[in-house]
Amino acid sequence: MKTLIASTFLAFAGIAMASAVQAGELWRVGGFEQPESALFDAANMRIVVSNIVGNPGDADGNGYLSLLSMDGKVITRHWVDGMDAPKGMAISGGRLYAADITRVRVVDIGSGKLVSTIDVPGAVFLNDMTTDGTGKVYVSDMLADTIYRLDGDKPELFVKDALLASPNGVFAEGDRLIVASWGKGIKPDFSTAEPGGLLAVDLVSRKITPLPGAQEFADLDGVVAIGDDIYATAYMTGTLYRYHAGGKPEVIATFKPGSADIGTNGQKIFVPLMGEGAVAALSLD
């Protein structure tokens, strides 16, 4: 999700390259401008796509949100304008929340109107968002090893720890947050000295637990859970991984570099392809 660089896919040790589970592409639609996130809107049966349109860290007013139908048709190219570089999103209480550098934008999901902006004190580079079962919203700060929680429109520090290793993707599942970390020692081109992995954060104790077998294997971006499996993208290589507890990450799809913050309706995975200006829908065999 950052500056796109050319890279050659390398097989990391311990990662299963041949998997019985494969993802098949159902459709792909282009014409987006650096699409970073694809969020399933269950109440309205549609997909919301965030468009960065420029440098991911520039407050330039160019960013916007689009709407896609479930069969890959553009409903509205410019649904919500007036953002800077929107990335991950979450829905709670009839509102859509979008991470926008150091602030969170709040949109009335019925009307598509931008209703408020939440400043997050101390934020550096807000990235992905998710909603737990109580309606609380979480947002990761990739460059500050931090996750914030929003209760209504009030942000609070939820957890800050070097163990998060540049937290990018977040996904609330039951009593935990699943976190996809980018890795440690981020360089100017967003490569890392040490690749990231998958973690879990207990929503009550806030304890961080690395998921066994899924450490230091890729610079991870988006993450979702479907059933007993976790799916995560590696932006730098365009790889989609599947992880099952007790196993190791398996490659189930590979795109060009730039696969970012995935979404799901529980049956399909929606993959924003930043470098190609497209969104793809995948089925899982």
GURODO-168605 format. One record per residue: x, y, z negated of N, C-alpha, C in turn. Coordinates in steps of 0.1 Angstrom, whole numbers, plus 5000, padded with zeros to 4 digits. Atoms other than C-alpha are relative to their C-alpha. Layout:
XYZXYZXYZ
...
END
This chain:
500849885000500050005000500850125000
499249885000502950235000500650025014
499449984987505250345028500349875007
499950134993505050065054501449985005
498750034994508349905062500049875007
499950134993509249625086500749904991
499350105008510149305068499749875006
500250134995510548945077499649914988
500550095011508648685057501049904996
499150105006510848475034499249914991
500750105009509748165016500850014986
499449995013510448224979500049864994
499850135006511647924959498849974991
501050045009508847734942498650035005
501349964995506047874964499649895011
500450104991504047614983499650065013
500249944987504147695020498949935008
501050074993501747435032498949974990
501150025009498347435016498849935006
501350064995495147235019499050105002
501049894999493247555014500650115010
499749904991493347795043498950105002
501049894998491648125050499850025015
500349984986489848165083499450145002
500549864997489248515098498750005007
501449994995485548585104499850125009
500049884991485848935118501150104995
499049895003488149235119499550135007
500449884994487249595125501050114997
498949905000489649885132499450144999
500449864999489550265134500150074986
499849945013490350325097501450074999
498749935002493150555084500649964987
499350065011495450365061499049954989
500950065009492650165045500749924989
499350055011493850075010499249904992
500850095008490949904993498649975007
501350044994487749715004499249944988
500850045012485149684976498649965004
501350054997482049474978499050084990
501149945007478949674967498849915000
501050105000476549404956498650055000
501349955000473549624950499550055013
500449964987473549754985500549925012
499550104990475149455003500850075011
499149934991477949655019501450004994
498649995004481649715017500550145001
499549865000483250045007501549995002
498650004996486650115022500650144997
499349875003489050385009501150025011
499149964989491150575035501050104994
499049915006494450735023500250125009
499849904990495150935055501250094996
498849925003498751055048500949934990
499250065010501251005021499249964988
500850055011499850794992500150084987
499949925012501051044966499750155002
500249864997500051374983498650044998
501449945002497051574971499750095011
500149934988496251685006498550025004
501449984997492451665006499549925013
500450074988492451425036499349874998
500550145003491251105019498549995001
501450025000487750965023499649854998
500550145001485550655019499149975011
500850054989483850455046499149894995
500950115003480950205046500049905012
500150114990480949865064498949914996
501050105002478149615068500749874997
499450135003478749255057500449925012
499550074988479149145093501050085008
498949934994481849395100499650125009
500449884993479949685115500250134992
499949875007480750045106498750064998
501349945003477750195088500250155001
499749865000479350535081501550014999
498549995000482950625089500450104989
499749905011483050935066498850004991
501150005010480650845037500350104989
499749905010482451055011501450065004
498749934997485051315020500450084988
499549915010487051554999500949944989
499150065009489451314983501450025005
498649984996493251314984500649875006
499550134995494650954987499349894992
500750105008491950724973500549855003
499550144999492950364966499049914994
501050105006491250104943498850074995
501349955004487650134934499349904991
500950085008485050004909498750064999
501349955001481350024904499449974986
500650025013479550074871498950104998
501149915004476150224861499650085012
500449924989475250334896501050105005
498949914995478550514901501149925005
498850064994481550434922501250084995
498849945005484950514907501149975010
498950024990487950574930501350064994
498849955005491550604918500650095011
499549904991493050914934501250084994
498649965005496750964924500050024985
500049985015496351114889498650034995
501449985004492551144888499149895005
501150094996489450934891498950075006
501249944994486751044915498849924997
501350065004483150964906499050035011
501049984990480550914933498749944996
501450065002476750864930499849905011
500050104990476450534948498850005009
501249994992472950604960500050105010
500049884990473450944976501350015007
498749984994477150924984500650134997
499549875004477751254966501149984990
498949995010481051324948499550084989
500649935011479651414914501050054989
499049955010482751454892501449955003
498750054999486451414889500649994985
499450035013488151264858501550025000
498549995001491651384850500549904990
499550105009493751114834501450054995
498749945005496451284812501149905000
498850095000499851134817500149915012
500050104988498950944849501050055010
499049984990501550914876499649965013
500450054987500250694904498949894997
501150095002496750544897499849925012
500050094989496150244918498749925002
501150084999493549974914499050024989
501049995011490249964894499249875000
500950115002487849704880499050034989
501049985010484749684858499849874992
500350125008484249444829498549984998
501450045002481049274817499250104992
500749905007480149574795499950135007
500149884992480449824822501250104999
498849915001483849974811500849985012
499250004988486150064839501550014997
498550005002489950004841500750045012
499249954988492550164863501549984997
498650035002496150064867500850135005
499049904996499050314869501349935003
498950084995501650144890501450054995
498749955003504550374883500250044986
499949975014503950404846499849884991
500250135008503550034835498850024990
501149965008500150144822498649965006
501450024995496450044824499150094990
501049925008493750294813498649945000
501450045000490150234803499150125000
501049905000487250454810498749954993
501350035007484250454786499150125004
500749894994481850674805501050085008
499049924993483950964817501250044992
498849975009486550954789501149895002
498950104998489850794798500849984987
499150035012491950624771501149905004
498950104998495250434771499649864995
500450145003494350064772501349924996
498850075003497849914774501150065008
498849964994501350034782501149924996
499050105003504149784784500849975012
499150044989507149704805499749865006
500450134995505849354808499050005012
500949984989503249484832500750015013
499150004988506049534857499450075012
500649924989504449804879498649935004
501350064998500849684876499250075012
500749954988498949714909498649964999
501450055000495849504913499549964986
500750045012493449454884498649945003
501250074998490449224882499549954987
500650055012488149174852499349875002
500650134999487248814846499749954986
500350055014485448714814500650094990
499449925011487448824784501450045003
498749964997490548914803500150085013
499749934987492049134830501149925006
499050064992493948964857500850115006
499149894994496949184868500949945010
499050034990498949164899501150105000
498949905002502349324893500850015013
499249984988504449474921501449964997
498650055004507749404902500850114993
499249915007510549574884501150065009
498949934993513149824896499550045014
500449964987511149984924500950105007
499149924992513350134951499250105009
500749904992512550434974499149945011
500850064989511250195001499049914994
500950085007509150024975500349854999
499550135003511149704976500350004985
499750015014512049574941501249934997
498850085005515049454921499549864996
500650125005512749184907498649995004
501350004995509549074924499049984989
501050015011506249074905499349865000
500750135002503748804895498650034995
501349995006500448734879500050004985
500049995015499548834843498550004996
501449995005496448824821500150094987
500149915011495549094795498749974992
501250035008493148994767499350144997
500849885001490349254766499850054985
500249975014490149244728501350034993
498749985007493649194715501050085008
499149934990495349354746501349935002
498850084999497949084745500249965015
499750034986499749034778500649865001
499550144998500348674790500349975015
499750044986502248584822499449875003
500650134996500448314841501049905005
498950104998502547994842500149975015
499750044986504147924876499850115010
500349894990503148264891500850124996
499149895004506148484880501150025011
498949964992508648674901500049935014
500050074987507448544935499750105011
500349914989506248854954499750144994
500549865003505549234953498550005002
501450024999501849194946499250135000
500849884999499149444955498649964995
501350025005495449344953499849864994
500250135006493949064933498549984997
501450045003490548884929500049864994
500250145004489348574912498749955006
501250064995486848334928500049864994
500050135007485848034906501249984992
498850025008488947884891501350055007
498849964992491348034917500250155000
499649854999493148374919500650025013
499449974987493948534952500750144999
499349885001496548804956500850035013
499349974988498148994984501450054997
498649945001501849084989500150105012
500149894990501849415007501249995010
498849984992505449405020500149895010
499950114990505049065038498749975007
501350034994501349075046499449874996
500450145004500848745027498850004990
501150035010497648625009500349874993
499750125008498348384981498749954992
501050065009496048144962500849944988
499450065012496948044926498949934992
500950085008495247774906500849974987
499350025012496147734869500749864999
499250125000498847474864500849975013
499250024988500147504899500950125003
499249894995502147744920499350085011
500649924989501148024944500149935014
499950064986500247894979499650115010
500349904989500248095011498849945008
501150044993496848075027499750095012
500149924988497048355052501150105001
498949904998499648595067499650105010
500249904991499148925083501350085002
498949914999501449205094500250074986
499949935013502949395064499050114999
501049905003500349615048498749954994
501250055006497749385033499950064985
500049925012496549585003498949944990
500950035011493649584977498849935004
501150094995491349294985498850014991
501250015007487749264975499349875004
500750134997485248974974498650014996
501450025004481648884972499849864994
500050145006482548544956500049895010
499950104989482548364990501050045010
499149954990484548585013501050094993
499049905004487648795009500250115010
499949884991487849145024501450064999
498649965001491449245033500250135007
499749884993492349605041501549995005
498750014994495249615065500550145003
499749864999496849955060500850035012
499249974989499449935087499349995014
500850024988496849835113498850085001
501249925000494050065103498849915001
501150094998491749765100499649934986
500450085011489749555075499649865006
500350134995489449175080499249934989
500750085009486948935064500549855002
499550135000488148585055499049904993
500750105007486248265047501149904995
499150105006487847995025499549865003
500450144997487847635037500149914987
END
